[in-house]
Amino acid sequence: MISKRLDSRVDILRFRAVCTSWRCSVSLPSFDQELPLILDVPDPISVAALLFQTTISRMELVRKDPNSSSPSLSKTWLVKVGESNYGKLQLFNPLTNQEIKHCLAPLSLDEFMFVELSKAFLLKLPSGSSVFGINKVVLFPVSANSSDGTEFGILAIFHEVELAYWKYGDENWILLDTLENAQYDDIIVYRAQVYVVDRWGTVSWIDSSLNVIQYSPSLYSCGGQKHLVECCGDLYVVDRVYKLDEEWGKWIDVKSLDDKVFVLGMDCSFSFSSREFNGGKGNCIYYVDNDDYVDTGLSPESIHVFHLEDRSIYKLAAIPEFSEIFWPPRNGSSL
């Protein structure tokens, strides 16, 4: 009865870690049951790729107080959780996607809790490297009545220009007819609807017939990288920070995020409250500088923080008080 109410893969793994009888009562969850292993990405990329799913989570260290009958939370971190081919949990930096291979003791699922904040999807080559030319993918259910998990579709941004759609079971992708001179930066599923934003801040939505329909006016700002972020039910475009006033169809320039934090990752942008983390600092935006990309990928040194209070930008490594939410603990300090 308990296992049937668990939606998170991490929760199922924690359930199985309780004891031998619980582990035998529930089979090991497998991505293979939900997603196809190999997708044929159409021209101009034309490669076979794997679809990976990870979960952005708040990782909580649970410690047992000998004087109390209930556990207490002592530490919290922001991590991206994946799973290896052997069913073992893997932790990744939520911005750079680098696997965290810390020197601390192996994770014990009965000592940690994982609270899901968002999901991320990424197309990779069988070698593990990213598919060149695919900037962003999202997965969404085609039918709300689907019970076997096979009714879903994928939308991807190709070379910051084209939008492509693939449905489970189809042999080919469909290239969408997009707005003239559009250069797409980001894509998001918001209120069960897919939205995209171009380099000029124009947001469009994609209807059930795969038509790209303009949803908001352009920001008429500089042509810098744009990101879509959902926060407390509202849709934001991050160039500076703008929120969409849906009733009046205009953009509102946001001066403060209060205790909220935006994270602009490579495959997923999301928000959370700094109050949910020990030592977390609100009213800021974490992002990576792609100019720091090298052959081995992005490193923690490429993470920057934009603080809305004074409009300052710093490297994360230079402001330790903003890095405490990331795992492992800074400077290898103990738990």
Contacts in CASP RR format, 6 or more apart in sequence:
PFRMAT RR
TARGET T0000
AUTHOR 0000-0000-0000
METHOD contacts of the structure
MODEL  1
MISKRLDSRVDILRFRAVCTSWRCSVSLPSFDQELPLILDVPDPISVAAL
LFQTTISRMELVRKDPNSSSPSLSKTWLVKVGESNYGKLQLFNPLTNQEI
KHCLAPLSLDEFMFVELSKAFLLKLPSGSSVFGINKVVLFPVSANSSDGT
EFGILAIFHEVELAYWKYGDENWILLDTLENAQYDDIIVYRAQVYVVDRW
GTVSWIDSSLNVIQYSPSLYSCGGQKHLVECCGDLYVVDRVYKLDEEWGK
WIDVKSLDDKVFVLGMDCSFSFSSREFNGGKGNCIYYVDNDDYVDTGLSP
ESIHVFHLEDRSIYKLAAIPEFSEIFWPPRNGSSL
2 15 0 8 1.000
3 12 0 8 1.000
3 15 0 8 1.000
3 25 0 8 1.000
3 26 0 8 1.000
6 12 0 8 1.000
6 15 0 8 1.000
8 55 0 8 1.000
8 114 0 8 1.000
8 116 0 8 1.000
9 29 0 8 1.000
9 55 0 8 1.000
9 83 0 8 1.000
10 55 0 8 1.000
10 57 0 8 1.000
10 81 0 8 1.000
10 89 0 8 1.000
10 114 0 8 1.000
10 116 0 8 1.000
11 114 0 8 1.000
12 26 0 8 1.000
12 29 0 8 1.000
13 28 0 8 1.000
13 29 0 8 1.000
13 87 0 8 1.000
13 89 0 8 1.000
13 109 0 8 1.000
14 109 0 8 1.000
14 110 0 8 1.000
14 113 0 8 1.000
14 114 0 8 1.000
15 22 0 8 1.000
15 26 0 8 1.000
16 22 0 8 1.000
16 23 0 8 1.000
16 26 0 8 1.000
16 28 0 8 1.000
17 23 0 8 1.000
17 108 0 8 1.000
17 109 0 8 1.000
17 110 0 8 1.000
18 110 0 8 1.000
28 87 0 8 1.000
31 52 0 8 1.000
31 53 0 8 1.000
31 83 0 8 1.000
34 149 0 8 1.000
35 51 0 8 1.000
35 53 0 8 1.000
36 51 0 8 1.000
36 168 0 8 1.000
36 169 0 8 1.000
37 50 0 8 1.000
38 48 0 8 1.000
38 49 0 8 1.000
38 50 0 8 1.000
39 48 0 8 1.000
39 49 0 8 1.000
39 50 0 8 1.000
39 51 0 8 1.000
39 123 0 8 1.000
39 154 0 8 1.000
39 166 0 8 1.000
40 48 0 8 1.000
40 171 0 8 1.000
40 172 0 8 1.000
41 47 0 8 1.000
41 48 0 8 1.000
41 49 0 8 1.000
41 123 0 8 1.000
41 131 0 8 1.000
41 134 0 8 1.000
41 173 0 8 1.000
42 164 0 8 1.000
42 172 0 8 1.000
42 173 0 8 1.000
42 175 0 8 1.000
44 158 0 8 1.000
44 159 0 8 1.000
45 131 0 8 1.000
45 132 0 8 1.000
45 133 0 8 1.000
45 134 0 8 1.000
45 158 0 8 1.000
47 125 0 8 1.000
47 131 0 8 1.000
48 125 0 8 1.000
48 126 0 8 1.000
49 123 0 8 1.000
49 124 0 8 1.000
49 125 0 8 1.000
49 131 0 8 1.000
49 134 0 8 1.000
50 123 0 8 1.000
50 124 0 8 1.000
50 125 0 8 1.000
50 126 0 8 1.000
50 128 0 8 1.000
51 121 0 8 1.000
51 122 0 8 1.000
51 123 0 8 1.000
51 137 0 8 1.000
51 139 0 8 1.000
51 154 0 8 1.000
52 82 0 8 1.000
52 121 0 8 1.000
52 122 0 8 1.000
52 123 0 8 1.000
52 124 0 8 1.000
53 82 0 8 1.000
53 119 0 8 1.000
53 120 0 8 1.000
53 121 0 8 1.000
53 139 0 8 1.000
54 80 0 8 1.000
54 81 0 8 1.000
54 82 0 8 1.000
54 92 0 8 1.000
54 119 0 8 1.000
54 120 0 8 1.000
54 121 0 8 1.000
54 122 0 8 1.000
54 267 0 8 1.000
55 80 0 8 1.000
55 81 0 8 1.000
55 82 0 8 1.000
55 114 0 8 1.000
55 116 0 8 1.000
55 118 0 8 1.000
55 119 0 8 1.000
55 120 0 8 1.000
56 78 0 8 1.000
56 79 0 8 1.000
56 80 0 8 1.000
56 81 0 8 1.000
56 94 0 8 1.000
56 116 0 8 1.000
56 117 0 8 1.000
56 118 0 8 1.000
56 119 0 8 1.000
56 120 0 8 1.000
56 263 0 8 1.000
56 268 0 8 1.000
56 270 0 8 1.000
57 78 0 8 1.000
57 79 0 8 1.000
57 80 0 8 1.000
57 81 0 8 1.000
57 114 0 8 1.000
57 115 0 8 1.000
57 116 0 8 1.000
57 117 0 8 1.000
58 76 0 8 1.000
58 77 0 8 1.000
58 78 0 8 1.000
58 114 0 8 1.000
58 115 0 8 1.000
58 117 0 8 1.000
58 272 0 8 1.000
58 276 0 8 1.000
58 277 0 8 1.000
59 76 0 8 1.000
59 77 0 8 1.000
59 78 0 8 1.000
59 79 0 8 1.000
59 81 0 8 1.000
59 91 0 8 1.000
59 112 0 8 1.000
59 113 0 8 1.000
59 114 0 8 1.000
59 327 0 8 1.000
60 73 0 8 1.000
60 75 0 8 1.000
60 76 0 8 1.000
60 112 0 8 1.000
60 113 0 8 1.000
60 114 0 8 1.000
60 115 0 8 1.000
61 73 0 8 1.000
61 74 0 8 1.000
61 75 0 8 1.000
61 76 0 8 1.000
61 111 0 8 1.000
61 112 0 8 1.000
61 335 0 8 1.000
62 71 0 8 1.000
62 72 0 8 1.000
62 73 0 8 1.000
62 74 0 8 1.000
62 110 0 8 1.000
62 111 0 8 1.000
62 112 0 8 1.000
62 113 0 8 1.000
63 71 0 8 1.000
63 72 0 8 1.000
63 73 0 8 1.000
63 74 0 8 1.000
63 111 0 8 1.000
64 71 0 8 1.000
64 72 0 8 1.000
65 71 0 8 1.000
65 72 0 8 1.000
73 113 0 8 1.000
74 335 0 8 1.000
75 278 0 8 1.000
75 329 0 8 1.000
75 335 0 8 1.000
76 276 0 8 1.000
76 277 0 8 1.000
76 278 0 8 1.000
76 325 0 8 1.000
77 277 0 8 1.000
77 325 0 8 1.000
77 326 0 8 1.000
77 327 0 8 1.000
78 94 0 8 1.000
78 117 0 8 1.000
78 263 0 8 1.000
78 272 0 8 1.000
78 277 0 8 1.000
78 325 0 8 1.000
78 326 0 8 1.000
78 327 0 8 1.000
79 91 0 8 1.000
79 92 0 8 1.000
79 93 0 8 1.000
79 94 0 8 1.000
79 100 0 8 1.000
79 326 0 8 1.000
79 327 0 8 1.000
80 91 0 8 1.000
80 92 0 8 1.000
80 93 0 8 1.000
80 94 0 8 1.000
80 97 0 8 1.000
80 120 0 8 1.000
81 89 0 8 1.000
81 90 0 8 1.000
81 91 0 8 1.000
81 92 0 8 1.000
81 114 0 8 1.000
82 89 0 8 1.000
82 90 0 8 1.000
82 91 0 8 1.000
82 92 0 8 1.000
83 89 0 8 1.000
83 90 0 8 1.000
84 90 0 8 1.000
89 107 0 8 1.000
89 109 0 8 1.000
90 99 0 8 1.000
91 99 0 8 1.000
91 100 0 8 1.000
91 102 0 8 1.000
91 107 0 8 1.000
91 327 0 8 1.000
92 98 0 8 1.000
92 99 0 8 1.000
92 100 0 8 1.000
93 100 0 8 1.000
93 300 0 8 1.000
93 326 0 8 1.000
94 263 0 8 1.000
94 265 0 8 1.000
94 268 0 8 1.000
95 263 0 8 1.000
95 264 0 8 1.000
95 265 0 8 1.000
95 266 0 8 1.000
95 286 0 8 1.000
95 287 0 8 1.000
95 288 0 8 1.000
95 298 0 8 1.000
95 303 0 8 1.000
96 266 0 8 1.000
96 288 0 8 1.000
96 297 0 8 1.000
96 298 0 8 1.000
96 299 0 8 1.000
96 300 0 8 1.000
96 302 0 8 1.000
96 303 0 8 1.000
97 122 0 8 1.000
97 266 0 8 1.000
97 267 0 8 1.000
97 298 0 8 1.000
98 297 0 8 1.000
98 298 0 8 1.000
98 299 0 8 1.000
98 300 0 8 1.000
100 327 0 8 1.000
100 328 0 8 1.000
102 327 0 8 1.000
102 328 0 8 1.000
103 328 0 8 1.000
103 332 0 8 1.000
104 328 0 8 1.000
104 335 0 8 1.000
117 270 0 8 1.000
117 272 0 8 1.000
118 268 0 8 1.000
118 270 0 8 1.000
119 268 0 8 1.000
120 267 0 8 1.000
120 268 0 8 1.000
121 137 0 8 1.000
121 138 0 8 1.000
121 139 0 8 1.000
121 154 0 8 1.000
121 267 0 8 1.000
121 268 0 8 1.000
122 130 0 8 1.000
122 137 0 8 1.000
122 267 0 8 1.000
123 130 0 8 1.000
123 131 0 8 1.000
123 134 0 8 1.000
123 137 0 8 1.000
123 156 0 8 1.000
124 130 0 8 1.000
124 131 0 8 1.000
125 131 0 8 1.000
133 158 0 8 1.000
133 159 0 8 1.000
134 156 0 8 1.000
134 157 0 8 1.000
134 158 0 8 1.000
135 156 0 8 1.000
135 157 0 8 1.000
135 158 0 8 1.000
135 159 0 8 1.000
135 160 0 8 1.000
135 184 0 8 1.000
135 185 0 8 1.000
136 156 0 8 1.000
136 157 0 8 1.000
136 186 0 8 1.000
136 187 0 8 1.000
136 267 0 8 1.000
137 154 0 8 1.000
137 155 0 8 1.000
137 156 0 8 1.000
137 157 0 8 1.000
137 187 0 8 1.000
137 267 0 8 1.000
138 154 0 8 1.000
138 155 0 8 1.000
138 156 0 8 1.000
138 187 0 8 1.000
138 188 0 8 1.000
138 189 0 8 1.000
138 194 0 8 1.000
139 152 0 8 1.000
139 153 0 8 1.000
139 154 0 8 1.000
140 152 0 8 1.000
140 153 0 8 1.000
140 155 0 8 1.000
140 189 0 8 1.000
140 192 0 8 1.000
140 194 0 8 1.000
141 149 0 8 1.000
141 151 0 8 1.000
141 152 0 8 1.000
141 153 0 8 1.000
142 151 0 8 1.000
142 152 0 8 1.000
142 153 0 8 1.000
142 167 0 8 1.000
142 168 0 8 1.000
143 151 0 8 1.000
146 152 0 8 1.000
150 168 0 8 1.000
150 169 0 8 1.000
151 168 0 8 1.000
152 167 0 8 1.000
152 168 0 8 1.000
153 165 0 8 1.000
153 166 0 8 1.000
153 167 0 8 1.000
153 168 0 8 1.000
154 165 0 8 1.000
154 166 0 8 1.000
154 167 0 8 1.000
155 163 0 8 1.000
155 164 0 8 1.000
155 165 0 8 1.000
155 187 0 8 1.000
155 194 0 8 1.000
155 206 0 8 1.000
156 163 0 8 1.000
156 164 0 8 1.000
156 165 0 8 1.000
156 166 0 8 1.000
156 173 0 8 1.000
156 187 0 8 1.000
157 163 0 8 1.000
157 184 0 8 1.000
157 185 0 8 1.000
157 186 0 8 1.000
157 187 0 8 1.000
157 196 0 8 1.000
158 164 0 8 1.000
160 183 0 8 1.000
160 184 0 8 1.000
160 185 0 8 1.000
160 199 0 8 1.000
161 182 0 8 1.000
161 183 0 8 1.000
161 184 0 8 1.000
162 175 0 8 1.000
162 176 0 8 1.000
162 178 0 8 1.000
162 184 0 8 1.000
163 175 0 8 1.000
163 176 0 8 1.000
163 178 0 8 1.000
163 184 0 8 1.000
163 187 0 8 1.000
163 196 0 8 1.000
163 206 0 8 1.000
163 212 0 8 1.000
164 173 0 8 1.000
164 174 0 8 1.000
164 175 0 8 1.000
164 176 0 8 1.000
165 173 0 8 1.000
165 174 0 8 1.000
165 176 0 8 1.000
165 210 0 8 1.000
166 172 0 8 1.000
166 173 0 8 1.000
166 174 0 8 1.000
174 210 0 8 1.000
176 206 0 8 1.000
176 210 0 8 1.000
176 212 0 8 1.000
177 211 0 8 1.000
177 212 0 8 1.000
178 184 0 8 1.000
178 212 0 8 1.000
179 198 0 8 1.000
179 202 0 8 1.000
179 204 0 8 1.000
179 212 0 8 1.000
179 214 0 8 1.000
182 198 0 8 1.000
182 202 0 8 1.000
182 204 0 8 1.000
183 198 0 8 1.000
183 199 0 8 1.000
183 200 0 8 1.000
184 196 0 8 1.000
184 197 0 8 1.000
184 198 0 8 1.000
184 199 0 8 1.000
185 197 0 8 1.000
185 198 0 8 1.000
185 199 0 8 1.000
185 225 0 8 1.000
185 226 0 8 1.000
185 227 0 8 1.000
186 196 0 8 1.000
186 197 0 8 1.000
186 226 0 8 1.000
186 227 0 8 1.000
186 228 0 8 1.000
186 269 0 8 1.000
187 194 0 8 1.000
187 195 0 8 1.000
187 196 0 8 1.000
187 197 0 8 1.000
187 228 0 8 1.000
188 194 0 8 1.000
188 195 0 8 1.000
188 196 0 8 1.000
188 228 0 8 1.000
188 229 0 8 1.000
188 230 0 8 1.000
188 235 0 8 1.000
188 269 0 8 1.000
189 195 0 8 1.000
190 228 0 8 1.000
190 230 0 8 1.000
190 235 0 8 1.000
191 233 0 8 1.000
193 205 0 8 1.000
193 206 0 8 1.000
194 205 0 8 1.000
194 206 0 8 1.000
195 203 0 8 1.000
195 204 0 8 1.000
195 205 0 8 1.000
195 206 0 8 1.000
195 215 0 8 1.000
195 228 0 8 1.000
195 235 0 8 1.000
196 203 0 8 1.000
196 204 0 8 1.000
196 205 0 8 1.000
196 206 0 8 1.000
196 212 0 8 1.000
196 228 0 8 1.000
197 203 0 8 1.000
197 204 0 8 1.000
197 226 0 8 1.000
197 227 0 8 1.000
197 228 0 8 1.000
197 237 0 8 1.000
198 204 0 8 1.000
198 226 0 8 1.000
199 223 0 8 1.000
199 224 0 8 1.000
199 225 0 8 1.000
199 226 0 8 1.000
200 218 0 8 1.000
200 219 0 8 1.000
200 220 0 8 1.000
200 221 0 8 1.000
200 223 0 8 1.000
201 216 0 8 1.000
201 218 0 8 1.000
201 219 0 8 1.000
201 221 0 8 1.000
201 226 0 8 1.000
201 237 0 8 1.000
201 239 0 8 1.000
202 214 0 8 1.000
202 216 0 8 1.000
202 217 0 8 1.000
202 218 0 8 1.000
202 219 0 8 1.000
203 214 0 8 1.000
203 215 0 8 1.000
203 216 0 8 1.000
203 228 0 8 1.000
203 235 0 8 1.000
203 237 0 8 1.000
203 244 0 8 1.000
204 212 0 8 1.000
204 213 0 8 1.000
204 214 0 8 1.000
204 215 0 8 1.000
205 212 0 8 1.000
205 213 0 8 1.000
205 215 0 8 1.000
206 212 0 8 1.000
206 213 0 8 1.000
207 213 0 8 1.000
216 244 0 8 1.000
216 249 0 8 1.000
216 251 0 8 1.000
217 249 0 8 1.000
217 250 0 8 1.000
217 251 0 8 1.000
219 237 0 8 1.000
219 239 0 8 1.000
219 242 0 8 1.000
219 251 0 8 1.000
221 239 0 8 1.000
221 240 0 8 1.000
222 239 0 8 1.000
223 239 0 8 1.000
224 239 0 8 1.000
225 239 0 8 1.000
226 237 0 8 1.000
226 238 0 8 1.000
226 239 0 8 1.000
227 237 0 8 1.000
227 238 0 8 1.000
227 262 0 8 1.000
227 264 0 8 1.000
227 269 0 8 1.000
227 287 0 8 1.000
228 235 0 8 1.000
228 236 0 8 1.000
228 237 0 8 1.000
228 238 0 8 1.000
228 269 0 8 1.000
229 235 0 8 1.000
229 236 0 8 1.000
229 237 0 8 1.000
229 238 0 8 1.000
229 262 0 8 1.000
229 264 0 8 1.000
229 269 0 8 1.000
229 270 0 8 1.000
229 271 0 8 1.000
230 236 0 8 1.000
230 270 0 8 1.000
230 271 0 8 1.000
231 257 0 8 1.000
231 260 0 8 1.000
231 262 0 8 1.000
231 271 0 8 1.000
232 260 0 8 1.000
232 271 0 8 1.000
234 243 0 8 1.000
234 244 0 8 1.000
235 243 0 8 1.000
235 244 0 8 1.000
235 246 0 8 1.000
236 242 0 8 1.000
236 243 0 8 1.000
236 244 0 8 1.000
236 254 0 8 1.000
236 262 0 8 1.000
236 271 0 8 1.000
237 243 0 8 1.000
237 244 0 8 1.000
237 251 0 8 1.000
238 262 0 8 1.000
238 264 0 8 1.000
238 269 0 8 1.000
238 285 0 8 1.000
240 253 0 8 1.000
240 254 0 8 1.000
241 253 0 8 1.000
241 254 0 8 1.000
241 257 0 8 1.000
241 262 0 8 1.000
241 285 0 8 1.000
241 308 0 8 1.000
242 251 0 8 1.000
242 252 0 8 1.000
242 253 0 8 1.000
242 254 0 8 1.000
243 251 0 8 1.000
243 252 0 8 1.000
243 254 0 8 1.000
244 250 0 8 1.000
244 251 0 8 1.000
244 252 0 8 1.000
245 251 0 8 1.000
245 252 0 8 1.000
254 308 0 8 1.000
255 308 0 8 1.000
256 283 0 8 1.000
256 308 0 8 1.000
256 309 0 8 1.000
257 282 0 8 1.000
257 283 0 8 1.000
257 284 0 8 1.000
257 285 0 8 1.000
257 308 0 8 1.000
258 282 0 8 1.000
258 283 0 8 1.000
259 273 0 8 1.000
259 274 0 8 1.000
259 275 0 8 1.000
259 282 0 8 1.000
259 283 0 8 1.000
260 271 0 8 1.000
260 272 0 8 1.000
260 273 0 8 1.000
260 274 0 8 1.000
260 282 0 8 1.000
260 283 0 8 1.000
261 271 0 8 1.000
261 272 0 8 1.000
261 273 0 8 1.000
261 274 0 8 1.000
261 280 0 8 1.000
261 281 0 8 1.000
261 282 0 8 1.000
261 283 0 8 1.000
261 284 0 8 1.000
261 285 0 8 1.000
261 286 0 8 1.000
262 269 0 8 1.000
262 270 0 8 1.000
262 271 0 8 1.000
262 284 0 8 1.000
262 285 0 8 1.000
262 286 0 8 1.000
263 269 0 8 1.000
263 270 0 8 1.000
263 271 0 8 1.000
263 272 0 8 1.000
263 285 0 8 1.000
263 286 0 8 1.000
263 287 0 8 1.000
264 285 0 8 1.000
264 286 0 8 1.000
264 287 0 8 1.000
264 288 0 8 1.000
265 287 0 8 1.000
265 288 0 8 1.000
266 288 0 8 1.000
266 298 0 8 1.000
274 280 0 8 1.000
274 281 0 8 1.000
274 282 0 8 1.000
277 324 0 8 1.000
277 325 0 8 1.000
278 324 0 8 1.000
278 325 0 8 1.000
279 321 0 8 1.000
279 324 0 8 1.000
279 325 0 8 1.000
280 322 0 8 1.000
280 324 0 8 1.000
280 325 0 8 1.000
281 321 0 8 1.000
281 322 0 8 1.000
283 307 0 8 1.000
283 308 0 8 1.000
283 309 0 8 1.000
284 305 0 8 1.000
284 306 0 8 1.000
284 307 0 8 1.000
284 308 0 8 1.000
284 322 0 8 1.000
285 305 0 8 1.000
285 306 0 8 1.000
285 308 0 8 1.000
286 303 0 8 1.000
286 304 0 8 1.000
286 305 0 8 1.000
286 316 0 8 1.000
287 303 0 8 1.000
287 304 0 8 1.000
287 306 0 8 1.000
288 298 0 8 1.000
288 302 0 8 1.000
288 303 0 8 1.000
288 304 0 8 1.000
289 302 0 8 1.000
289 304 0 8 1.000
290 298 0 8 1.000
290 302 0 8 1.000
292 298 0 8 1.000
292 299 0 8 1.000
292 301 0 8 1.000
292 302 0 8 1.000
293 302 0 8 1.000
300 316 0 8 1.000
300 317 0 8 1.000
300 326 0 8 1.000
301 315 0 8 1.000
301 317 0 8 1.000
303 315 0 8 1.000
303 316 0 8 1.000
303 317 0 8 1.000
304 313 0 8 1.000
304 314 0 8 1.000
304 315 0 8 1.000
304 316 0 8 1.000
305 313 0 8 1.000
305 314 0 8 1.000
305 315 0 8 1.000
305 316 0 8 1.000
305 319 0 8 1.000
305 322 0 8 1.000
306 312 0 8 1.000
306 313 0 8 1.000
307 313 0 8 1.000
307 314 0 8 1.000
314 322 0 8 1.000
316 322 0 8 1.000
316 323 0 8 1.000
317 323 0 8 1.000
320 330 0 8 1.000
323 330 0 8 1.000
324 330 0 8 1.000
329 335 0 8 1.000
END
